[in-house]
Amino acid sequence: MKKNRNIKLKDKKVIISFIGVILTVILSTLTYFTYRQYEKTIVHQQQQNMLGISRSISRSIELFINDIKDSMKIISLDGEFIKKISGVDNGNDGVALKPYYEAHKDSINGIYFFNKDGELSNQYPKGSKTVENYIQANVDYVISSKKAYIANPYLDEEKNTFILNIYEPVFKDGEFTGVLSVGISLDVIYNKLIQPVKIGKKGYALVKNQYGIIIMHNVKEQVGMDVIETRKHLYPELDFEELEKLINDQLTGGEGTAIYHSYWWAESSLKKVKKLNAYTPVELGDYFWVVALTMSYDEVQEPINKFLAQIITIAVLIAIIISIFITALIKMKKNKEELEKETKYLKILNETSEQLREKEAELYHSSKLKMVGTFAGGIAHDINNLLTPILGYSELLLMRLPKGGEYYEDVEEILKASQKGKDLIEQILAFSRNDKSITNVEAISINQVTRETIKLIRTIIPKNIVIKENIEENCGYINANFTHVHQVIFNLCTNAYQAMKDLNGILEISLRNVKGSNISKMTKDINKDLFYAELVIKDSGCGMNEETQHRIFDPFFTTKPSEEGTGLGLFVVRNIIEKYKGAIMVESVLGKGSSFTVYLPLIDEHKEGEKFNSKRSHEHKRILIVDDNETVIKVLKKGLEHLGYYVISETEPRKAFGTFKREYENIDLVITDYMMPNMNGSELAKKLKEVESNIPIILISGYMDQSGNSIGEDKNINAYISKPVEINSLTKTIKELLF
């Protein structure tokens, strides 16, 4: 007997170890994918920020040059100015050009006038009369074309800076008289527009021309270099493959971002490092420059590594909590005394949890509601992903274990605990103002949910309170979650009897149908073209003053003692009603009682209840599952294959679309996650429907999109299931859609 008991104990330890290994693998996988997703997001955001800066620099350069060009155009139209400069011989000291130079001397090096024969006849400041060949060629081009021209910059080797010349044809009384030219040092443009820009600790911005020659750089020695060829000549032993690809992309004239490996050329010791780059073209007539920003990838990696440490800590804590819970469940089977100890422990745990909730309420009350909602939604999403494989594998084990077997009840307890965790997450999402959860919304009878709630209320209110019902028959159906509507009625009735619990009061509950046009003037939330269910809950209690009425829907506001309420009941009620596009109003007189009126839009239950009819028979149904989380795919695939379905799975939505496009005639149903990289579930569903409009699609998620539009309104989706997913619930939905 003792030997058998030892064997069973060893078997239990093996099971615990096996479950521990599974949990470790799941948590490690989720941690890795969460980290990778966060890394992609941060890097993408930094690249977009750099791209925005490069665009800004590019536009600033274009505006700077165009301002100079426009000012030249203006003075070229000044008849008096043209007369002064075109009638002067080569000996003139440039007095006529001086005012323009003085007005722009912070931006230009000098101003010049060439006569119609291309000879330099006037300049300021005074300098050499010798004209370089490339400048003379530009002047000749303007003389022949009679058009303004922005020339390619040329390198002033003496000053090691590039000079940009802008040319403007000059006409006097409609007759061409010469060419006005302005020279701009690119050092001026760099110092004004680029040098002030900071990109991390090591980062910098540079400008190269369309041939890959650096024309502006924070390191003066780099100016004039060919980005690739000069450096290949200087450092033939280095690897230029990734840098060369980047430069080729930049010199196509487009904009973009890149992650590549290169070197910090200003350092004495050259070591290959990872960099971020963003680039934008500067359009200058017939040619372009490239503004490029570069920064170290390590500067972006640092906050990402901190985030990794945080999620590892959270994952370890969750693993510890789950391990303790599983160990406690198995110990419950030893004997009655241990069961009583565990019950006592759970009681203490519940008391502690209640204390923690009170502390959390105090903490939340001192924080912004937006931060609370964001935190709650994010944590709920992560826990839902953790609970999905726990629920799935628990159901799979129950399917395979004989009912009444040795471990059946143990696994059943794990499943129940996971389901309780799922319910807890739904409550967290309901609390959050930014509720992004997908709930089971369906056509429900407003009469049924009202009567069932009243039945429950009768069991808990004291006998000195009389309930009066004034409920019309067949008030219709609303499109909502049954539990949510039950919670609204229950919370309002609870508040009502608490307002008169020390009195012999009356709780009156009324239900009827009303036209939206009859009540639309009362609140802007009512659609006058719809019919509404009007639910009125009235009490004869203590009532409220005007100040209290204005604050009752605020979170954490309560007039009850701290041990009797948290101030969240009416806040949750209003959120639920607004979720289903309804309205709530309150009337109260101090000392006489209060009346809450709820309006919920009615629907045609037959229309809402339509289901998709599959064109195929019951046998050999093929299902395509799409989810970027391989752990979720694994448990869903095992569960559905165990039930006789043939399952195809993809972790990348674009590949899934390709698979469906090839095999859609052999696929009966698609199950897709909502939040996926590159393409979300709604977008994938739209593309699938374009290929096969009758394919039934089930969306699995705990989110709505960030724009605030409910994905529950997507016409391309046939059914919704919130995470964590229960296989029984999933198969029920599949049968409803296929059979």
C-alpha positions in Angstrom: 0.0 0.0 0.0 2.8 2.3 1.0 4.7 1.4 -2.1 1.7 2.3 -4.4 1.4 5.6 -2.6 5.0 6.3 -3.3 4.6 5.5 -6.9 1.6 7.8 -7.2 3.6 10.6 -5.5 6.4 10.1 -8.0 3.9 10.3 -10.9 2.5 13.5 -9.5 6.0 15.0 -9.3 6.6 13.9 -12.9 3.4 15.7 -13.9 4.4 18.8 -12.0 7.8 18.8 -13.7 6.2 18.3 -17.1 3.8 21.2 -16.6 6.6 23.3 -15.3 8.6 22.7 -18.4 5.6 23.6 -20.6 5.0 26.8 -18.7 8.7 27.7 -18.9 8.7 27.1 -22.7 5.5 29.1 -23.1 6.7 32.1 -21.0 10.1 32.1 -22.7 8.5 32.1 -26.1 6.1 34.9 -25.2 8.9 36.9 -23.7 11.0 36.5 -26.8 8.3 37.5 -29.2 7.2 40.4 -27.0 10.7 41.7 -26.8 11.2 41.4 -30.6 7.9 43.2 -31.3 8.9 46.0 -28.9 12.4 46.2 -30.5 10.8 46.6 -33.9 8.4 49.3 -32.7 11.1 51.4 -31.0 13.5 51.1 -34.0 10.7 52.0 -36.4 9.7 55.0 -34.3 13.3 56.2 -34.2 13.7 55.7 -38.0 10.5 57.7 -38.6 11.8 60.5 -36.3 15.1 60.6 -38.2 13.2 60.6 -41.5 11.1 63.6 -40.3 14.3 65.5 -39.4 15.9 64.7 -42.7 12.7 65.9 -44.5 12.8 69.1 -42.4 16.5 69.8 -43.3 15.8 69.0 -47.0 12.8 71.5 -47.1 14.9 74.1 -45.3 17.7 73.9 -47.8 15.2 74.1 -50.7 13.5 77.1 -49.1 16.9 78.8 -48.4 18.1 78.4 -52.0 14.7 79.4 -53.4 14.6 82.5 -51.3 17.9 83.6 -52.7 16.7 82.7 -56.2 13.5 84.7 -55.7 15.3 87.7 -54.4 17.5 87.6 -57.5 14.4 87.4 -59.7 13.0 90.5 -57.9 16.1 92.7 -58.5 16.4 91.5 -62.1 13.0 93.1 -62.7 14.1 96.4 -61.2 14.6 98.7 -64.2 16.7 101.3 -62.3 19.0 98.5 -60.9 19.4 96.9 -64.3 20.3 100.3 -65.8 23.0 100.8 -63.2 24.7 97.4 -63.6 24.4 96.9 -67.4 25.7 100.3 -68.4 29.0 100.1 -66.4 32.3 99.1 -67.8 34.8 96.6 -66.4 36.4 99.1 -64.2 33.4 99.7 -62.0 33.8 98.9 -58.4 30.4 97.2 -58.0 28.7 100.0 -56.1 25.3 99.1 -57.7 25.6 95.6 -56.4 26.6 96.5 -52.9 23.1 97.1 -51.4 22.0 93.6 -52.4 25.2 92.1 -51.0 24.9 94.0 -47.7 21.3 92.7 -47.3 22.3 89.1 -47.9 25.9 89.0 -46.8 25.1 86.4 -44.1 24.0 84.0 -46.8 26.1 84.7 -49.9 29.8 85.1 -50.8 29.4 87.6 -53.6 27.2 88.9 -56.5 28.3 89.1 -60.1 27.0 90.5 -63.4 28.0 89.1 -66.8 27.2 91.1 -69.9 25.4 89.5 -72.9 28.7 88.4 -74.3 29.4 86.4 -71.1 32.1 88.7 -69.8 32.3 89.5 -66.1 31.6 93.3 -66.1 30.6 94.0 -62.5 31.0 92.3 -59.1 30.9 92.9 -55.3 33.0 92.4 -53.3 35.7 93.3 -55.7 37.9 90.3 -56.7 39.7 88.6 -59.6 38.3 89.1 -63.1 39.4 85.6 -64.0 36.4 83.3 -64.7 36.9 79.6 -64.2 35.9 77.4 -67.2 33.0 75.6 -65.4 31.6 79.0 -64.3 31.9 80.4 -67.8 30.2 77.2 -69.1 27.2 77.9 -66.8 27.0 81.5 -67.9 27.1 80.5 -71.5 24.2 78.0 -70.8 22.1 80.8 -69.3 22.9 83.1 -72.2 21.7 80.5 -74.7 18.7 79.3 -72.7 17.6 82.7 -71.3 16.4 80.7 -68.2 17.4 80.9 -64.5 19.8 78.1 -63.5 21.0 76.6 -60.3 24.4 75.1 -61.1 26.1 72.0 -59.5 28.3 73.2 -56.6 32.1 73.2 -57.3 34.9 72.6 -54.7 36.9 75.6 -53.7 40.1 73.6 -52.9 41.8 76.6 -51.2 39.0 76.8 -48.6 38.0 73.1 -48.8 34.3 74.1 -49.2 31.8 73.8 -52.0 30.4 76.9 -53.7 26.9 77.0 -55.2 26.2 79.5 -58.0 22.7 80.6 -58.9 22.2 82.4 -62.3 19.3 84.7 -63.3 19.0 86.2 -66.9 18.5 90.0 -67.0 16.3 91.8 -69.5 16.1 95.5 -70.1 13.0 96.7 -72.0 12.5 93.1 -73.2 16.0 92.8 -74.5 18.5 90.4 -73.0 21.4 92.4 -71.4 23.3 89.9 -69.3 23.4 87.3 -66.4 23.2 88.0 -62.7 25.0 85.5 -60.5 25.2 84.8 -56.7 27.8 82.6 -55.0 26.8 80.7 -51.8 29.3 78.8 -49.7 27.8 75.5 -48.6 29.4 76.1 -45.2 26.8 78.8 -44.7 24.0 76.4 -45.4 25.5 73.7 -43.2 26.2 76.0 -40.2 22.6 77.5 -40.4 20.5 74.5 -41.2 22.3 71.3 -40.4 24.9 71.8 -37.7 22.3 72.6 -34.9 20.6 69.2 -35.5 21.7 66.6 -32.9 21.1 62.9 -33.6 22.1 60.9 -30.5 25.6 61.0 -29.0 27.6 60.0 -32.1 25.1 60.7 -34.8 25.5 63.3 -37.5 23.9 64.7 -40.7 25.7 65.1 -44.0 24.8 66.1 -47.6 26.1 64.5 -50.7 25.4 65.3 -54.4 23.7 62.9 -56.8 27.1 61.4 -57.7 27.9 60.3 -54.1 30.4 63.2 -53.4 30.1 64.6 -49.8 29.4 68.4 -50.1 28.6 69.1 -46.5 29.8 67.3 -43.4 30.6 68.0 -39.7 34.1 66.7 -40.2 35.8 69.1 -42.7 38.2 66.5 -44.0 35.3 64.4 -45.3 34.1 67.2 -47.6 34.9 66.3 -51.3 35.2 62.6 -50.7 33.4 60.0 -52.8 31.5 58.1 -50.1 32.4 54.7 -51.5 35.3 55.0 -54.0 37.5 57.3 -51.8 37.0 55.1 -48.7 37.7 51.9 -50.7 40.9 53.4 -51.8 41.8 54.5 -48.2 40.7 51.2 -46.5 40.7 48.4 -49.1 40.6 45.7 -46.4 37.2 46.9 -45.0 33.8 45.4 -45.9 31.7 48.0 -47.8 28.9 45.8 -49.0 26.0 47.1 -46.8 27.2 50.7 -47.1 27.4 50.5 -50.9 23.9 49.1 -51.1 22.6 52.0 -48.9 24.4 54.6 -51.1 22.9 53.1 -54.2 19.5 53.4 -52.7 20.1 57.0 -51.7 21.3 58.0 -55.2 18.0 56.9 -56.8 16.5 60.2 -55.7 14.0 58.7 -53.2 13.7 58.8 -49.5 13.8 56.0 -46.9 15.4 54.4 -43.9 17.9 51.6 -43.4 19.7 49.5 -40.8 23.2 48.6 -41.8 26.7 47.9 -40.7 29.5 50.4 -41.3 32.3 52.3 -39.4 32.7 55.6 -37.5 35.2 57.1 -40.0 36.4 59.9 -37.6 37.7 57.4 -35.0 41.3 56.3 -35.0 40.4 52.6 -34.7 37.8 51.5 -37.3 35.4 48.8 -36.0 32.3 47.6 -37.7 29.1 48.8 -35.9 25.4 48.7 -36.5 23.8 52.0 -37.5 20.4 53.6 -38.3 20.1 55.8 -41.4 17.3 58.1 -42.8 17.7 60.0 -46.0 15.6 62.5 -48.1 16.4 64.2 -51.5 16.8 68.0 -52.0 15.3 68.8 -55.4 17.3 71.5 -57.2 16.1 71.9 -60.7 17.8 69.3 -63.0 19.7 67.6 -60.2 19.4 66.7 -56.5 21.3 66.3 -53.3 20.8 63.7 -50.5 20.4 64.7 -46.9 21.4 61.7 -44.8 21.2 61.2 -41.0 23.2 58.5 -39.2 23.1 57.4 -35.6 24.4 54.4 -33.5 22.0 51.4 -33.2 23.3 50.9 -29.6 21.7 54.1 -28.5 18.3 52.7 -29.4 19.2 49.3 -28.1 19.7 50.5 -24.5 16.0 51.2 -23.6 15.0 48.0 -25.4 17.3 46.0 -23.2 15.8 47.7 -20.1 12.4 46.6 -21.3 13.6 43.1 -21.8 14.8 43.0 -18.2 11.3 44.1 -17.1 9.4 41.5 -19.1 11.7 38.8 -17.9 11.0 39.8 -14.3 7.3 39.7 -14.9 7.5 36.3 -16.7 9.5 34.9 -13.8 7.0 36.2 -11.3 4.1 34.7 -13.2 5.9 31.4 -13.5 6.4 31.4 -9.7 2.8 32.2 -9.0 1.5 29.5 -11.4 3.9 27.0 -10.0 2.7 27.7 -6.4 -0.9 27.4 -7.5 -0.4 24.1 -9.3 1.5 22.7 -6.3 -1.3 23.8 -4.0 -3.9 22.0 -6.2 -2.1 18.7 -6.1 -1.6 18.9 -2.3 -5.3 19.3 -1.9 -5.8 15.6 -2.7 -3.8 14.3 0.2 -6.3 14.4 3.0 -9.1 16.4 4.6 -6.9 18.2 7.0 -4.7 19.6 4.1 -7.9 20.6 2.3 -9.0 22.6 5.4 -5.6 24.2 5.6 -5.7 25.1 1.9 -9.2 26.5 2.4 -7.9 28.6 5.2 -5.0 29.7 3.1 -7.4 30.7 0.2 -9.5 32.7 2.7 -6.4 34.6 3.8 -5.4 35.0 0.2 -8.9 36.4 -0.6 -8.7 38.8 2.3 -5.3 39.9 1.2 -6.6 40.3 -2.4 -9.4 42.5 -1.1 -6.9 44.6 0.8 -4.8 44.9 -2.3 -7.8 45.9 -4.4 -8.6 48.7 -1.9 -5.0 49.9 -2.0 -5.1 49.8 -5.8 -8.3 51.8 -5.8 -6.5 54.5 -3.6 -3.6 54.4 -6.0 -5.7 54.7 -9.1 -7.7 57.5 -7.6 -4.4 59.6 -7.4 -3.4 58.8 -11.0 -4.8 59.8 -14.3 -7.6 57.6 -15.6 -5.9 57.3 -19.0 -2.8 55.8 -17.5 -5.0 53.2 -15.6 -6.8 52.2 -18.8 -3.6 51.8 -20.8 -2.0 49.7 -18.1 -5.0 47.5 -17.5 -5.4 46.9 -21.2 -1.8 46.0 -21.8 -1.5 43.6 -18.8 -4.8 42.0 -19.7 -3.6 41.3 -23.3 -0.3 39.7 -22.0 -2.2 37.5 -19.5 -4.8 36.5 -22.1 -1.9 35.2 -24.2 -0.6 33.3 -21.2 -4.0 31.8 -20.4 -4.8 30.6 -23.9 -2.3 27.7 -23.9 -3.1 26.9 -20.3 -6.9 26.7 -21.1 -6.2 24.8 -24.3 -3.9 22.2 -22.9 -6.2 21.7 -19.9 -9.1 21.0 -22.3 -6.9 18.6 -24.4 -5.9 16.7 -21.3 -9.5 16.4 -20.1 -10.4 15.1 -23.6 -7.7 12.4 -23.3 -8.1 11.4 -19.6 -10.9 9.1 -18.6 -13.6 10.9 -16.6 -13.2 9.9 -13.0 -9.6 8.9 -13.5 -6.8 9.6 -11.0 -5.7 13.0 -12.5 -9.0 14.1 -14.1 -10.0 16.2 -11.2 -6.6 17.8 -10.9 -6.6 18.9 -14.5 -10.2 20.0 -14.1 -9.2 22.3 -11.3 -6.5 23.9 -13.5 -9.1 24.5 -16.2 -11.5 26.1 -13.6 -8.7 28.3 -12.3 -7.9 29.4 -15.8 -11.5 30.2 -16.6 -11.7 32.3 -13.4 -8.6 34.1 -14.6 -10.4 34.8 -17.9 -13.4 36.2 -16.1 -11.0 38.4 -14.0 -9.4 39.8 -17.2 -12.8 40.7 -18.6 -13.6 42.6 -15.4 -10.3 44.5 -15.8 -11.1 45.4 -19.4 -14.6 46.5 -18.4 -13.1 48.8 -15.7 -10.7 50.4 -18.2 -12.1 53.5 -20.0 -10.1 52.4 -23.0 -11.9 49.0 -23.2 -10.5 47.2 -26.1 -11.8 43.7 -25.3 -14.0 41.7 -27.6 -17.0 40.4 -25.7 -19.6 37.9 -26.8 -22.2 40.3 -28.3 -25.5 38.7 -29.5 -29.2 39.4 -29.8 -30.6 39.0 -26.2 -34.1 39.5 -24.9 -34.3 42.6 -22.7 -37.3 41.1 -20.9 -35.3 37.9 -20.1 -32.3 39.6 -18.7 -34.4 42.0 -16.7 -36.6 39.3 -15.1 -33.6 37.1 -14.3 -31.8 40.0 -12.6 -34.9 40.9 -10.6 -35.1 37.3 -9.5 -31.6 37.5 -8.1 -32.2 40.9 -6.5 -35.2 39.5 -4.5 -32.9 37.0 -2.8 -30.5 39.6 -1.4 -32.5 42.7 -0.5 -34.1 43.0 3.0 -37.8 42.2 3.4 -38.7 45.8 4.5 -38.1 46.9 0.8 -41.0 46.3 -1.6 -40.3 45.6 -5.3 -42.8 46.8 -7.8 -42.6 45.6 -11.4 -44.1 47.4 -14.3 -42.7 45.4 -17.2 -44.4 45.3 -20.6 -44.3 42.0 -22.5 -42.1 41.4 -25.5 -40.1 44.6 -25.3 -37.8 43.2 -28.0 -34.1 42.4 -28.4 -30.9 44.4 -27.9 -27.4 43.6 -29.4 -25.2 43.3 -26.3 -23.5 40.9 -23.9 -26.0 39.3 -21.5 -23.6 39.6 -18.5 -23.0 43.3 -19.1 -26.7 44.2 -19.2 -27.3 42.0 -16.1 -24.5 44.0 -14.4 -26.1 47.3 -15.3 -29.5 46.3 -13.8 -28.0 44.7 -10.8 -25.7 47.6 -9.9 -28.6 50.1 -10.3 -30.9 48.0 -8.1 -28.2 47.5 -5.5 -27.6 51.3 -5.3 -31.3 51.8 -5.0 -31.9 49.5 -2.1 -28.7 50.7 -0.3 -30.2 54.2 -0.5 -33.2 53.1 1.5 -32.0 50.1 3.5 -32.8 51.7 6.8 -36.3 52.6 5.6 -39.5 50.8 4.6 -38.9 51.8 1.0 -40.2 50.9 -2.5 -38.0 49.8 -5.4 -39.9 50.3 -8.7 -38.6 48.6 -11.9 -40.2 49.6 -15.2 -39.6 48.4 -18.8 -41.2 49.5 -22.0 -40.5 50.5 -25.7 -40.1 54.1 -26.8 -39.4 55.9 -30.1 -36.1 57.6 -30.4 -37.8 60.7 -31.8 -39.8 61.0 -28.6 -36.7 61.2 -26.4 -34.0 62.5 -28.6 -34.4 66.0 -27.2 -33.5 64.8 -23.8 -29.9 63.7 -24.7 -27.7 63.9 -27.8 -26.8 60.1 -27.4 -30.2 59.1 -28.7 -30.8 58.3 -32.4 -34.3 59.6 -33.3 -34.6 57.0 -36.1 -34.4 54.0 -33.8 -36.6 52.3 -31.2 -35.2 52.0 -27.6 -35.9 49.8 -24.6 -36.5 52.2 -21.7 -35.5 50.7 -18.3 -36.4 52.8 -15.2 -35.2 51.9 -11.7 -36.7 54.2 -9.0 -36.3 54.2 -5.3 -37.9 56.2 -2.4 -34.6 56.6 -0.5 -32.5 59.5 0.7 -32.0 61.1 -2.7 -29.0 63.3 -3.8 -28.2 66.9 -4.0 -27.1 68.6 -7.3 -23.4 68.3 -6.6 -23.6 64.6 -5.9 -25.7 64.1 -9.1 -23.0 65.7 -11.2 -20.3 63.4 -9.8 -22.0 60.0 -9.3 -20.6 58.7 -12.6 -17.0 59.7 -11.8 -14.7 56.8 -11.0 -13.9 56.3 -7.3 -16.6 58.9 -6.2 -18.8 57.5 -3.5 -20.9 58.7 -0.6 -20.6 55.4 1.2 -18.1 54.5 3.9 -14.8 53.2 2.5 -15.6 49.6 3.7 -18.9 49.6 1.8 -18.0 50.8 -1.7 -15.3 51.7 -4.1 -17.1 54.3 -6.3 -16.8 52.2 -9.4 -20.3 50.7 -9.8 -22.0 53.6 -11.6 -18.8 54.4 -13.5 -18.9 50.8 -14.9 -22.6 51.1 -15.6 -22.2 54.2 -17.7 -19.2 52.7 -19.7 -21.3 49.6 -20.5 -24.3 51.6 -21.7 -22.1 53.9 -23.8 -20.4 50.7 -25.3 -23.8 49.6 -26.7 -24.7 53.2 -27.9 -27.3 53.8 -25.2 -27.8 56.5 -22.7 -28.4 56.9 -19.0 -30.1 59.8 -17.1 -30.7 60.5 -13.4 -33.3 62.5 -11.5 -33.2 62.9 -7.8 -34.7 65.0 -5.0 -32.9 65.1 -1.6 -35.0 63.2 1.0 -37.5 61.8 -1.6 -35.5 59.4 -3.7 -33.8 58.9 -7.1 -34.7 57.6 -10.5 -32.3 56.2 -13.1 -33.5 55.8 -16.7 -31.5 53.6 -19.2 -32.1 53.6 -22.9 -30.7 50.8 -25.1 -31.3 50.6 -28.9 -33.5 47.7 -30.1 -32.7 45.4 -33.0 -34.4 42.9 -35.3 -33.4 39.7 -33.6 -34.0 37.7 -36.8 -31.6 39.8 -38.8 -28.9 39.7 -36.1 -29.4 36.0 -35.7 -28.6 35.1 -39.3 -25.8 32.6 -39.6 -23.5 31.5 -42.4 -24.5 28.3 -44.2 -21.5 26.3 -45.5 -21.7 25.1 -49.0 -19.8 21.9 -48.0 -20.8 18.7 -46.2 -19.9 17.9 -42.6 -17.0 15.6 -43.4 -13.3 16.5 -43.6 -13.6 20.2 -42.8 -10.4 22.1 -43.4 -9.5 25.1 -41.2 -6.8 27.7 -41.8 -5.4 29.3 -38.5 -3.4 32.5 -38.7 -1.6 33.8 -35.5 1.9 35.3 -35.0 2.1 33.4 -31.7 3.2 29.9 -32.4 2.2 28.7 -28.9 -1.4 29.7 -29.5 -1.4 28.0 -33.0 0.0 24.8 -31.5 -2.7 24.4 -28.8 -5.6 25.3 -31.2 -4.3 23.0 -33.9 -4.0 20.1 -31.4 -7.5 20.7 -30.0 -9.2 20.9 -33.4 -7.3 18.0 -34.9 -8.3 16.0 -31.9 -11.9 16.7 -32.8 -11.4 15.5 -36.4 -10.7 18.8 -38.2 -7.9 19.1 -40.7 -5.8 22.2 -39.8 -3.5 24.4 -41.8 -1.5 27.1 -39.9 0.5 30.2 -40.7 2.3 32.7 -38.5 2.6 35.5 -41.1 -0.6 37.0 -42.5 0.8 37.7 -45.9 1.9 34.0 -46.3 -1.5 33.0 -45.0 -3.2 35.1 -47.8 -1.0 33.4 -50.3 -1.9 29.9 -49.0 -5.6 30.8 -49.1 -5.4 32.2 -52.6 -4.0 28.9 -53.8 -6.1 26.6 -51.7 -9.3 28.5 -51.0 -11.5 25.9 -52.8 -10.3 23.3 -50.2 -10.6 25.6 -47.1 -13.9 25.7 -45.2 -13.2 28.2 -42.5 -10.5 30.7 -41.3 -9.5 31.6 -37.8 -7.3 34.6 -37.4 -5.8 36.7 -34.6 -6.3 40.5 -34.7 -3.0 42.0 -33.6 -0.3 40.7 -36.0 2.7 42.5 -37.6 2.4 43.8 -41.2 -1.3 43.1 -41.4 -4.0 42.9 -38.7 -6.9 40.4 -38.7 -9.5 42.8 -40.1 -7.2 43.6 -43.0 -6.5 40.0 -43.7 -10.3 39.2 -43.5 -11.0 41.8 -46.1 -8.4 40.4 -48.5 -9.7 36.8 -48.0 -13.3 37.9 -48.7 -12.1 39.5 -52.0 -10.9 36.0 -53.0 -13.9 34.0 -51.6 -16.8 36.1 -50.3 -18.6 33.2 -48.6 -15.6 32.0 -46.5 -16.6 32.1 -42.8 -14.0 33.9 -40.7 -13.6 33.9 -36.9 -11.6 36.7 -35.3 -9.7 36.0 -32.1 -8.4 38.9 -30.0 -8.7 41.0 -26.9 -8.3 44.4 -28.7 -10.0 47.0 -30.8 -7.9 49.1 -33.2 -6.3 52.3 -31.9 -8.5 54.5 -33.9 -11.3 53.6 -31.6 -13.6 51.9 -34.1 -15.0 48.6 -32.8 -13.8 45.6 -34.8 -17.0 44.0 -33.7 -18.7 46.1 -36.5 -16.5 44.6 -39.3 -18.8 43.0 -41.9 -16.0 40.7 -43.1 -16.0 38.9 -39.7 -18.6 36.2 -39.1 -17.8 35.5 -35.4 -15.6 36.8 -32.6 -13.9 35.0 -29.7 -12.0 36.8 -27.0 -8.7 35.6 -25.6 -7.9 33.4 -23.8 -9.6 30.9 -26.1 -11.5 27.9 -24.8 -11.5 25.0 -27.3 -15.1 24.0 -26.4 -16.3 27.6 -27.1 -14.3 27.7 -30.3 -15.7 24.4 -31.6 -19.2 25.5 -30.8 -18.7 28.7 -32.9 -17.2 26.6 -35.7 -20.2 24.3 -35.8 -22.6 27.2 -35.8 -20.9 28.7 -38.9 -20.3 25.4 -40.8 -23.3 23.2 -40.1 
